[in-house]
Amino acid sequence: MTLIGKIFTILIFIMSLLFLGFSINVYQTHVDLQLAATKAESTTQSLKTQIGVLETEKTTVEDSLKREQVARAYALAALETQVTAIESDLAQKEDIVKSTEARANDLADALRIAEETKSQLTTEVAQLRKDINDSQLRTDTFFAQILTLNDEVNHLNSLKAQAIERESQLRNQVGRLASVVRRNGLDEFSDTADKPPALDGRVIAVRSDLLQISLGQDDGLRIGHHLDVYRGAVYLGRVKIRETQPSSAVCEIIPKFLKGQIRKDDNVVTNLN
């Protein structure tokens, strides 16, 4: 049911109540004249005495009826005014309904546009999340590479520090070796292949013109090196390395330098002179 129908239903209900009230009032003021006439015929005398009273009552009823009609006219005018006001209010409400419907249509369009925008934004957000995940993966990979490179840099720095320390040691060693070379009258172009290092050993075995000494390849002796043999303060001769082993060597006695018989436990040196 529309709003207008509801309003008219309410108006009809109100007017029905009003007419019901009017009917009750009229019924209460109604006089049964036929019964009065019958009584008047049977009791003419009583009726004549009551005519004055009836006329008075008639006048009262007519006045009451007139007042009731005036009141009803006022009530109808008020109802008409209310109906006019209700119709005006209804027109305003219809305008409001129309504007609300227009607003609802606008909101529906806005909602549709918002849903389309939401769908687009959802797609963009999904793409952005994918891009963020890819960027995070690349960042993690790059960070792992950075950590690896940092470890390598730290390792290289450690190697560099070791190299610097080793360089310092080698510089000191080279300085000491240079001092030794200068003291021995050598330079970087001197041939030292035939010169054995400074060693002091002993004869551990003698056989004919060969002897075995306690110095060997680990001590720096090479085939062809010369050594001198002595016993106490007596020089016995010079020998030449023929064969080397890690801890011993076989030497050949050089006849032209032989000054005495070489025996076991005689001393052998490389720098007697």
TINUVEX-259860 format. One line per field, with one value per atom (N, C-alpha, C): x, y, z; atom name; residue in one letter. Coordinates in steps of 0.02 Angstrom, whole numbers, m for minus. Each point is the difference from the previous one (the first is absolute). Layout:
% residues N
c1: c(X_...)
c2: c(Y_...)
c3: c(Z_...)
site: c(CA_...)
code: c(a_...)
This chain:
% residues 273
c1: c(43_m43_45_m19_40_m13_41_m8_m66_m22_m64_m58_2_m53_m4_59_0_m31_17_m26_m76_m25_m74_m34_31_m29_m6_53_m3_m55_m5_m52_m70_m11_m65_m16_52_m11_m20_35_m16_m71_m19_m67_m54_16_m48_m12_55_m9_m42_13_m40_m74_m15_m71_m32_40_m27_m19_43_m16_m62_m3_m60_m63_4_m59_m22_49_m17_m33_29_m31_m71_m10_m68_m48_25_m43_m20_50_m15_m51_0_m46_m65_m6_m59_m60_m57_m62_m48_m24_m47_m69_m17_m63_m62_12_m58_m24_51_m19_m33_26_m30_m71_m11_m67_m49_24_m44_m19_50_m13_m46_12_m41_m73_m10_m69_m33_38_m29_m3_47_0_4_m52_m2_13_m28_8_71_31_70_44_m18_40_m5_m61_m9_42_4_40_74_14_72_23_m50_18_50_m16_46_71_0_66_36_m40_29_24_m41_23_65_2_63_58_m13_52_18_m53_13_47_m15_43_71_3_67_37_m36_30_23_m46_19_62_2_61_62_m11_57_21_m51_16_38_m24_36_72_7_68_42_m34_36_21_m47_16_58_m4_55_66_m3_61_25_m49_21_31_m29_28_72_9_68_46_m26_41_18_m51_14_52_m8_49_71_1_65_28_m46_22_25_m38_22_69_9_65_55_m17_48_15_m55_10_46_m14_43_72_8_68_32_m42_26_18_m43_16_64_7_62_61_m9_55_14_m55_8_39_m18_36_74_12_70_36_m36_30_11_m48_11_62_7_61_62_m6_57_14_m56_9_34_m24_31_73_14_71_40_m33_35_13_m50_10_57_m1_54_67_0_61_22_m51_15_29_m28_28_72_11_68_47_m26_40_13_m52_9_55_m2_52_68_0_64_25_m48_19_29_m33_25_71_8_66_51_m23_45_20_m49_16_49_m11_48_69_0_64_33_m42_26_31_m35_27_67_3_64_54_m19_49_22_m47_19_51_m12_48_67_m2_62_36_m39_31_33_m35_30_65_m1_61_55_m21_50_29_m44_26_50_m17_46_66_m6_60_41_m36_35_35_m36_31_61_m7_58_57_m17_52_32_m43_27_47_m21_42_67_m5_63_42_m35_37_34_m37_30_61_m10_56_59_m14_53_34_m42_27_44_m23_41_66_m4_62_45_m31_40_34_m38_30_59_m12_54_61_m15_55_35_m39_31_45_m25_43_64_m9_59_47_m30_41_37_m36_33_56_m15_52_60_m15_54_39_m38_34_46_m26_42_61_m10_57_47_m30_41_42_m32_37_56_m17_52_56_m21_50_44_m32_40_49_m26_44_56_m19_51_50_m26_45_50_m27_46_52_m23_48_52_m26_45_49_m25_44_57_m21_51_48_m29_42_47_m28_42_55_m18_51_55_m21_51_42_m34_36_48_m23_43_62_m11_57_49_m29_43_38_m36_31_57_m11_52_61_m14_55_42_m32_36_27_m3_28_m39_m65_m41_m49_m29_m54_m53_m51_m55_19_59_22_51_18_49_m29_42_m22_15_m52_7_m19_m6_m23_51_65_52_21_m31_19_m51_22_m46_m13_m55_m13_49_5_45_m25_38_m21_59_m18_51_m27_33_m22_58_m10_53_m2_55_6_m31_m46_m33_23_35_26_54_51_55_11_5_14_45_62_48_4_m15_4_m69_m47_m68_m15_m40_m21_m73_m35_m69_m2_m35_m2_m72_m8_m65_m41_23_m37_m28_m60_m30_m38_m46_m38_m43_m28_m42_41_65_43_23_m18_18_58_26_56_m25_40_m16_62_m10_56_49_63_51_25_m36_24_64_45_63_m5_29_3_72_18_66_m6_50_0_60_m14_53_m14_52_m6_35_m40_30_25_68_29_38_m6_38_m46_22_m36_18_m53_11_m9_m42_m8_m69_m13_m62_m36_m68_m40_m52_m29_m50_m62_m58_m63_m14_m11_m17_m74_m27_m70_m29_m63_m33_m63_m13_m62_m27_m63_m29_43_28_38_73_24_71_22_65_28_63_14_61_50_60_51_60_33_61_59_54_59_39_17_40_75_34_68_48_m3_50_m6_m59_m8_9_12_4_64_m7_56_8_m48_3_m55_2_m51_m65_m52_m66_m32_m27_m31_m72_m36_m68_3_m51_m10_44_37_35_m51_20_m45_0_m61_m8_m33_28_m29_0_m40_m4_33_19_27_63_45_61_43_3_41_m33)
c2: c(m59_59_62_49_61_45_52_47_37_17_36_m43_m65_m45_m5_m4_m3_62_58_63_3_m18_m1_m50_m57_m49_30_35_31_54_40_52_m31_m54_m33_m27_m28_m27_56_58_57_25_7_25_m50_m65_m51_8_12_11_62_54_61_m12_m32_m14_m46_m48_m44_42_48_43_42_26_39_m42_m61_m44_m15_m12_m14_60_59_61_11_m11_8_m50_m63_m52_16_28_16_57_45_57_m12_m59_m16_m18_23_m13_m41_m55_m43_33_38_39_m46_m58_m46_m26_m17_m23_56_59_57_14_m9_12_m52_m63_m53_16_19_18_62_44_61_m15_m48_m19_m33_m43_m34_46_46_46_70_23_65_55_m10_53_7_m58_2_31_m16_27_76_25_72_34_m33_31_m5_m49_m10_35_29_33_56_37_55_m25_m56_m28_m24_m33_m25_56_53_57_29_1_25_m47_m64_m49_4_12_6_58_55_59_m15_m35_m18_m46_m48_m47_36_45_38_42_32_39_m45_m59_m47_m25_m11_m23_53_62_54_5_m6_2_m58_m58_m59_9_30_12_50_52_48_m33_m42_m36_m47_m33_m46_39_60_40_21_20_16_m61_m58_m62_m18_8_m14_48_65_49_m18_m21_m20_m61_m48_m59_17_46_21_34_40_32_m52_m51_m54_m39_m12_m36_40_68_42_m3_4_m3_m68_m54_m67_m7_28_m3_38_59_38_m38_m30_m40_m60_m30_m57_19_60_24_10_29_10_m68_m48_m66_m34_11_m28_31_67_31_m29_m11_m30_m70_m39_m68_3_47_6_18_50_19_m58_m38_m58_m53_m11_m49_23_66_26_m9_15_m8_m74_m44_m72_m22_28_m17_24_63_25_m43_m21_m43_m67_m26_m64_7_56_11_7_38_8_m67_m42_m66_m43_3_m39_23_68_26_m19_1_m19_m73_m43_m71_m11_36_m6_24_57_27_m49_m31_m50_m58_m23_m56_19_61_22_6_29_8_m68_m48_m67_m31_8_m25_35_67_37_m20_m10_m20_m69_m46_m66_6_42_10_32_49_33_m50_m44_m51_m46_m18_m43_37_65_39_6_10_6_m65_m57_m65_m11_19_m8_45_63_45_m26_m28_m28_m58_m43_m56_24_51_28_32_34_31_m53_m54_m54_m30_m12_m28_48_65_50_5_m5_2_m60_m60_m60_8_29_12_49_52_49_m35_m43_m36_m43_m36_m41_42_57_45_29_16_25_m52_m64_m53_m7_4_m4_59_60_59_m7_m25_m10_m51_m54_m51_30_40_32_49_37_46_m38_m59_m41_m24_m23_m22_59_59_59_16_m4_14_m52_m65_m52_14_20_15_58_52_57_m21_m42_m24_m43_m44_m43_42_54_44_33_21_30_m50_m63_m52_m13_m4_m12_57_63_57_m5_m18_m8_m57_m56_m56_18_36_22_46_44_44_m39_m51_m41_m39_m28_m37_46_61_48_15_5_13_m59_m62_m59_m3_15_m1_51_60_51_m21_m30_m22_m54_m40_m53_21_64_26_m21_m12_m21_55_m8_44_m43_33_m38_m38_15_m34_m56_m9_m51_m70_m48_m69_m38_m23_m34_m73_m26_m69_m48_15_m45_14_49_18_m28_m46_m28_49_m8_43_m16_44_m11_m57_m57_m59_m29_m39_m33_m69_m53_m68_m45_m66_m47_m58_m37_m60_m58_m35_m56_m68_2_m63_16_m46_10_m67_4_m60_21_m21_15_76_25_73_33_m36_28_3_48_5_27_m17_22_48_57_52_8_36_8_58_31_55_m24_24_m24_55_m25_46_48_m23_44_57_m9_53_48_m12_46_m24_m61_m25_m25_13_m24_m35_m42_m35_52_m8_46_48_6_44_m30_45_m19_12_m47_7_m15_28_m11_m45_m44_m47_16_0_13_m41_m7_m35_42_31_47_60_11_57_m23_m64_m28_m2_32_m2_m65_m38_m66_m1_46_0_27_m6_27_m57_1_m51_35_m40_25_m44_31_m37_m36_m67_m40_m21_m9_m24_29_22_29_m39_m3_m26_52_m7_52_17_m49_14_m21_m20_m20_10_m7_8_m42_m22_m39_48_2_47_m39_31_m28_42_m34_35_27_64_31_m11_m40_m20_58_51_54_41_m5_37_m45_m66_m45_13_13_15_m53_m45_m52_m51_m52_m53_23_m5_19_m60_11_m55_21_m49_11_50_43_52_60_3_62_55_62_56_20_22_22_68_50_67_24_53_29_67_29_68_3_m49_m2_60_22_58_64)
c3: c(0_0_0_m42_m5_59_6_55_m4_m62_m8_23_m19_22_75_33_73_30_m30_27_m7_m60_m9_46_12_47_69_21_67_3_m54_m3_3_m37_1_69_33_67_48_m5_44_m12_m65_m16_22_m4_23_74_38_72_14_m39_9_m13_m57_m16_50_27_52_62_17_57_m13_m63_m17_5_m25_1_71_44_70_32_m15_29_m26_m66_m28_29_7_28_71_38_70_5_m49_3_m39_m32_m41_46_m19_39_m43_26_m36_0_m55_m5_m8_m33_m9_67_42_67_39_m10_35_m25_m67_m27_27_4_26_72_37_69_4_m53_0_m14_m45_m15_60_34_58_60_m1_57_m27_m33_m33_50_56_49_22_7_22_m54_m64_m56_m3_10_m3_53_58_53_m15_m42_m14_m64_m38_m63_13_52_14_14_38_16_m63_m45_m62_m45_m2_m41_27_66_30_m17_6_m17_m74_m42_m72_m14_34_m10_23_56_26_m49_m27_m48_m63_m23_m61_13_59_16_4_32_5_m68_m44_m68_m39_9_m34_24_67_26_m25_m5_m25_m72_m40_m70_m7_43_m2_19_54_21_m54_m33_m54_m58_m14_m53_17_64_22_m5_21_m3_m71_m46_m71_m28_20_m23_25_65_28_m36_m15_m36_m70_m33_m66_4_53_9_11_42_12_m64_m39_m63_m47_m2_m41_23_67_27_m15_7_m13_m74_m44_m71_m16_33_m11_26_61_28_m44_m27_m44_m64_m26_m60_16_59_20_7_31_9_m67_m48_m66_m34_11_m26_33_66_36_m26_m12_m27_m68_m43_m66_5_44_8_30_47_29_m52_m45_m53_m47_m16_m42_35_66_38_2_7_1_m67_m56_m65_m6_25_m1_42_59_43_m33_m36_m35_m53_m37_m50_33_56_36_27_24_25_m56_m59_m57_m19_m2_m16_53_64_55_m5_m19_m7_m58_m55_m56_21_36_25_49_43_47_m36_m54_m39_m30_m29_m29_53_58_54_27_2_23_m47_m65_m50_8_8_8_64_55_63_m7_m35_m11_m40_m51_m40_43_42_43_50_27_46_m35_m62_m38_m12_m18_m11_64_56_65_17_m12_15_m44_m65_m45_23_19_24_64_45_62_m14_m50_m18_m28_m46_m27_55_47_55_43_16_40_m36_m67_m38_0_m11_0_68_54_68_13_m24_8_m38_m61_m38_37_30_38_59_35_57_m24_m58_m27_m18_m34_m19_61_52_62_31_m1_27_m42_m67_m43_12_8_13_67_51_65_m7_m39_m10_m37_m53_m37_43_43_46_47_24_43_m37_m64_m40_m13_m11_m11_61_59_62_8_m15_5_m51_m62_m51_20_30_23_54_47_53_m29_m49_m32_m40_m32_m37_47_59_49_22_13_20_m55_m64_m55_m10_10_m5_52_61_52_m17_m26_m19_m57_m50_m56_24_47_28_34_40_34_m51_m52_m52_m38_m14_m35_42_67_44_m2_1_m3_m66_m55_m66_m3_26_m1_42_58_43_m33_m43_m34_m68_m16_m61_m62_7_m56_m19_m60_m21_m35_m29_m30_m62_m27_m61_14_64_18_m8_m25_m9_65_34_65_m4_m62_m5_28_m5_25_71_32_68_49_43_49_57_36_58_56_48_57_42_1_35_39_51_41_18_m26_14_18_m10_17_m49_m2_m42_37_m33_34_m28_m58_m27_m52_m6_m48_m36_m67_m41_m58_3_m53_m8_m61_m13_6_28_11_74_17_70_3_54_10_58_m11_52_26_56_34_m28_m52_m32_m66_m19_m62_m37_m41_m45_40_57_41_30_5_28_m54_m63_m54_m43_12_m40_m67_m52_m67_m28_m51_m33_m29_15_m25_53_55_54_31_24_32_75_39_73_23_57_29_61_10_55_46_66_48_63_39_64_52_43_48_m37_4_m35_m62_m19_m56_m61_m54_m63_m35_m23_m30_m75_m28_m72_m20_m65_m29_m37_4_m33_m45_m47_m47_4_2_6_m65_5_m59_1_58_6_64_m3_59_17_64_28_48_23_43_60_34_62_m4_m58_m7_m72_m10_m67_m7_m61_m16_m33_26_m25_m28_m48_m31_23_24_24_m61_4_m54_18_m40_20_10_m42_5_63_34_63_61_m11_56_40_66_45_54_7_51_m10_41_m7_33_m38_26_32_61_37_21_26_25_57_3_51_m9_m58_m15_m17_9_m12_m74_m23_m70_2_m36_m3_m71_m12_m67_m5_57_0_43_m10_41_m13_m65_m17_21)
site: c(N_CA_C_N_CA_C_N_CA_C_N_CA_C_N_CA_C_N_CA_C_N_CA_C_N_CA_C_N_CA_C_N_CA_C_N_CA_C_N_CA_C_N_CA_C_N_CA_C_N_CA_C_N_CA_C_N_CA_C_N_CA_C_N_CA_C_N_CA_C_N_CA_C_N_CA_C_N_CA_C_N_CA_C_N_CA_C_N_CA_C_N_CA_C_N_CA_C_N_CA_C_N_CA_C_N_CA_C_N_CA_C_N_CA_C_N_CA_C_N_CA_C_N_CA_C_N_CA_C_N_CA_C_N_CA_C_N_CA_C_N_CA_C_N_CA_C_N_CA_C_N_CA_C_N_CA_C_N_CA_C_N_CA_C_N_CA_C_N_CA_C_N_CA_C_N_CA_C_N_CA_C_N_CA_C_N_CA_C_N_CA_C_N_CA_C_N_CA_C_N_CA_C_N_CA_C_N_CA_C_N_CA_C_N_CA_C_N_CA_C_N_CA_C_N_CA_C_N_CA_C_N_CA_C_N_CA_C_N_CA_C_N_CA_C_N_CA_C_N_CA_C_N_CA_C_N_CA_C_N_CA_C_N_CA_C_N_CA_C_N_CA_C_N_CA_C_N_CA_C_N_CA_C_N_CA_C_N_CA_C_N_CA_C_N_CA_C_N_CA_C_N_CA_C_N_CA_C_N_CA_C_N_CA_C_N_CA_C_N_CA_C_N_CA_C_N_CA_C_N_CA_C_N_CA_C_N_CA_C_N_CA_C_N_CA_C_N_CA_C_N_CA_C_N_CA_C_N_CA_C_N_CA_C_N_CA_C_N_CA_C_N_CA_C_N_CA_C_N_CA_C_N_CA_C_N_CA_C_N_CA_C_N_CA_C_N_CA_C_N_CA_C_N_CA_C_N_CA_C_N_CA_C_N_CA_C_N_CA_C_N_CA_C_N_CA_C_N_CA_C_N_CA_C_N_CA_C_N_CA_C_N_CA_C_N_CA_C_N_CA_C_N_CA_C_N_CA_C_N_CA_C_N_CA_C_N_CA_C_N_CA_C_N_CA_C_N_CA_C_N_CA_C_N_CA_C_N_CA_C_N_CA_C_N_CA_C_N_CA_C_N_CA_C_N_CA_C_N_CA_C_N_CA_C_N_CA_C_N_CA_C_N_CA_C_N_CA_C_N_CA_C_N_CA_C_N_CA_C_N_CA_C_N_CA_C_N_CA_C_N_CA_C_N_CA_C_N_CA_C_N_CA_C_N_CA_C_N_CA_C_N_CA_C_N_CA_C_N_CA_C_N_CA_C_N_CA_C_N_CA_C_N_CA_C_N_CA_C_N_CA_C_N_CA_C_N_CA_C_N_CA_C_N_CA_C_N_CA_C_N_CA_C_N_CA_C_N_CA_C_N_CA_C_N_CA_C_N_CA_C_N_CA_C_N_CA_C_N_CA_C_N_CA_C_N_CA_C_N_CA_C_N_CA_C_N_CA_C_N_CA_C_N_CA_C_N_CA_C_N_CA_C_N_CA_C_N_CA_C_N_CA_C_N_CA_C_N_CA_C_N_CA_C_N_CA_C_N_CA_C_N_CA_C_N_CA_C_N_CA_C_N_CA_C_N_CA_C_N_CA_C_N_CA_C_N_CA_C_N_CA_C_N_CA_C_N_CA_C_N_CA_C_N_CA_C_N_CA_C_N_CA_C_N_CA_C_N_CA_C_N_CA_C_N_CA_C_N_CA_C_N_CA_C_N_CA_C_N_CA_C_N_CA_C_N_CA_C_N_CA_C_N_CA_C_N_CA_C_N_CA_C_N_CA_C_N_CA_C_N_CA_C_N_CA_C_N_CA_C_N_CA_C_N_CA_C_N_CA_C_N_CA_C_N_CA_C_N_CA_C_N_CA_C_N_CA_C_N_CA_C_N_CA_C_N_CA_C_N_CA_C_N_CA_C_N_CA_C_N_CA_C_N_CA_C_N_CA_C_N_CA_C_N_CA_C_N_CA_C_N_CA_C_N_CA_C_N_CA_C_N_CA_C_N_CA_C_N_CA_C_N_CA_C_N_CA_C_N_CA_C_N_CA_C_N_CA_C_N_CA_C_N_CA_C_N_CA_C_N_CA_C_N_CA_C)
code: c(m_m_m_t_t_t_l_l_l_i_i_i_g_g_g_k_k_k_i_i_i_f_f_f_t_t_t_i_i_i_l_l_l_i_i_i_f_f_f_i_i_i_m_m_m_s_s_s_l_l_l_l_l_l_f_f_f_l_l_l_g_g_g_f_f_f_s_s_s_i_i_i_n_n_n_v_v_v_y_y_y_q_q_q_t_t_t_h_h_h_v_v_v_d_d_d_l_l_l_q_q_q_l_l_l_a_a_a_a_a_a_t_t_t_k_k_k_a_a_a_e_e_e_s_s_s_t_t_t_t_t_t_q_q_q_s_s_s_l_l_l_k_k_k_t_t_t_q_q_q_i_i_i_g_g_g_v_v_v_l_l_l_e_e_e_t_t_t_e_e_e_k_k_k_t_t_t_t_t_t_v_v_v_e_e_e_d_d_d_s_s_s_l_l_l_k_k_k_r_r_r_e_e_e_q_q_q_v_v_v_a_a_a_r_r_r_a_a_a_y_y_y_a_a_a_l_l_l_a_a_a_a_a_a_l_l_l_e_e_e_t_t_t_q_q_q_v_v_v_t_t_t_a_a_a_i_i_i_e_e_e_s_s_s_d_d_d_l_l_l_a_a_a_q_q_q_k_k_k_e_e_e_d_d_d_i_i_i_v_v_v_k_k_k_s_s_s_t_t_t_e_e_e_a_a_a_r_r_r_a_a_a_n_n_n_d_d_d_l_l_l_a_a_a_d_d_d_a_a_a_l_l_l_r_r_r_i_i_i_a_a_a_e_e_e_e_e_e_t_t_t_k_k_k_s_s_s_q_q_q_l_l_l_t_t_t_t_t_t_e_e_e_v_v_v_a_a_a_q_q_q_l_l_l_r_r_r_k_k_k_d_d_d_i_i_i_n_n_n_d_d_d_s_s_s_q_q_q_l_l_l_r_r_r_t_t_t_d_d_d_t_t_t_f_f_f_f_f_f_a_a_a_q_q_q_i_i_i_l_l_l_t_t_t_l_l_l_n_n_n_d_d_d_e_e_e_v_v_v_n_n_n_h_h_h_l_l_l_n_n_n_s_s_s_l_l_l_k_k_k_a_a_a_q_q_q_a_a_a_i_i_i_e_e_e_r_r_r_e_e_e_s_s_s_q_q_q_l_l_l_r_r_r_n_n_n_q_q_q_v_v_v_g_g_g_r_r_r_l_l_l_a_a_a_s_s_s_v_v_v_v_v_v_r_r_r_r_r_r_n_n_n_g_g_g_l_l_l_d_d_d_e_e_e_f_f_f_s_s_s_d_d_d_t_t_t_a_a_a_d_d_d_k_k_k_p_p_p_p_p_p_a_a_a_l_l_l_d_d_d_g_g_g_r_r_r_v_v_v_i_i_i_a_a_a_v_v_v_r_r_r_s_s_s_d_d_d_l_l_l_l_l_l_q_q_q_i_i_i_s_s_s_l_l_l_g_g_g_q_q_q_d_d_d_d_d_d_g_g_g_l_l_l_r_r_r_i_i_i_g_g_g_h_h_h_h_h_h_l_l_l_d_d_d_v_v_v_y_y_y_r_r_r_g_g_g_a_a_a_v_v_v_y_y_y_l_l_l_g_g_g_r_r_r_v_v_v_k_k_k_i_i_i_r_r_r_e_e_e_t_t_t_q_q_q_p_p_p_s_s_s_s_s_s_a_a_a_v_v_v_c_c_c_e_e_e_i_i_i_i_i_i_p_p_p_k_k_k_f_f_f_l_l_l_k_k_k_g_g_g_q_q_q_i_i_i_r_r_r_k_k_k_d_d_d_d_d_d_n_n_n_v_v_v_v_v_v_t_t_t_n_n_n_l_l_l_n_n_n)
